[in-house]
Amino acid sequence: MHSAWVGNVDRTAARPLLMDFKLVSVGPSEWDLVSTAVKMTTTGAVTEAEYAEFCETYGLCCSIRLGSGTADARG
């Protein structure tokens, strides 16, 4: 698991580049999406379109949706 939120991803001409590996650990890939989902759901700092692109670029067929105090992985 990488702390893959938009602040740790640099867009390069070739491909997205993950940065900041000081807190890397092992876990479900979906956990990487939670921080960005929180930014979309709570502050609006990430739009739905940006989040969808982030999930697609990350390579997961599902996204994390937050609401009513719970998180769902939807595909």
C-alpha angles and dihedrals in degrees: 000000000000128000089250104174122138092266091060097049121082117197109224129180090252101042144315112296120212114219137181106051098175093107100040116144141155120271145112113317091233090068088071089065097053099084092052092044089054091052090051095045102040111026104017089230087134120044124222089250092051091048092050090050091047091053092046093048091046087058104238120132090215137051133213115249121192125201143130090020094301138096124222130190106219127186 
